[in-house]
Amino acid sequence: MRALSIFRIVAFRIVLVYVAIFAVSTAALLTFIYWNTERALDAETDQTIAAEITGLSEQYQRLGLTGLTDVLISRSARGAGGLYLLTDGSKHPIAGNLDGWPQISKSAGDFVEFDYERRVGGALERHRARGRAFTLTGGFHLLVARDVHERFETERLFTTALPWSIALMLVLGLVGGAFMSRNILQRLDTINRTSREIMAGDLSRRIPVTSADDEFDTLAKNLNRMLMRIEQLMRGMRQVTDSIAHDLRSPLNRLRNRLEGALSHLDMASTEAGELEAAIAETDQLLATFNALLLIAEAEAGLDREKMTLVDLRAIVDGVVDLYEPVAEERGMVLAVSSGISPIVEGNSRLIQQALANLIDNAIKYGHAGTTVHVSLGETPEGPTLSVADTGAGIPADQYAHVVERFVRLEESRNSPGTGLGLSLVAAVARLHHARLELADNNPGLRVTITFSGTVQGRTAENAPENPNDFG
């Protein structure tokens, strides 16, 4: 898997593409140079052969066959690299330094190439030659050639070495790309790891800066300055929310108390009493929305991360279920708990309690008489699970991602009381605890499951420090 993932690294792909382009360009350039060199050498050889043929033609015309034979014997004896062969009509040798008429293997226009054997240091060696053959008057055949064995060996060496050179460049490119990608990936992993911790809510984290002072360090410095600014803004938001909580929540509560006080002096059957009851209900709705928004903001900003302690999920379930059992009974519903375990996780007890309370409240609110709401704890390889399942109307599968957004309410629940923030708070609490929130069809109804990332080993329900009945 690691070998496959390296091909997804941008730096490695850039190096690989560069090496491939470089290898192809180098091969094309060397091929072009060799081709031009070969042409130049062949042209020089052909000119030499043409000059010899011209001289031999003059000798043949002036001295005849006997004179041509003497000239060929004289030139063959010099051993200057020229190859000559004069044969009769049946190609039986008459004169020259070739033992017999060669087997032509290559032809380019009037010129031919062939292999022949020559004695070098007492041993026979096979060489390549290039020459020209033509027929003389009287049916005699004349072959004039030059030894081009060095050029032939160079060509063979080139055609053999070029593929290996390209392969070696690609291998070295892969190794170099992997090495460069490894260094770059280490720097990116550091940035990604720090970014994940920051997204989880730890705004105090900063990206390490090395002494290399390269582009990654410049990026790290800019990100750290941005994070510092974000932390300042979040701290300011915390102060603002605290001020709102202090300056607005108290007046709203006083307003509600005054409305209740005014209502107590009125005839409950009067129109004014009805208006005051409606005003109190609206005030309660406003306070609920206000409190839910504050909780969501705190969870999403990670401002309660420092408050995380060991939490007994079974104790939280028991406390919240005890609180909502009378509500369920009033609606003619049953609130059942199924769990034989008491998992302990690290978390914020107040927010987990509030998330569970929202899930149970929704299940009761949108359920109907005679049904059962199941609250259960479980264990998976990922960690403990906390789920709430009902047999109500449920939510369409294509709306699962939509209903966890703020102030989202489906058409079926428009006329029921609520703020549209219940599942938004549950999702924010799950993100704060690195937990996975999953909505599924309960056939019928809805099942909401929160899967925590792991348990704290060696702890039991008896020594968990949280008070499950403390809702803040």
Summary of the structure (lengths in Angstrom):
residues: 472
radius of gyration: 46.4
end to end distance: 47.4
largest distance: 151.5
contacts: 1350
relative contact order: 0.07
helix: 57%
strand: 18%
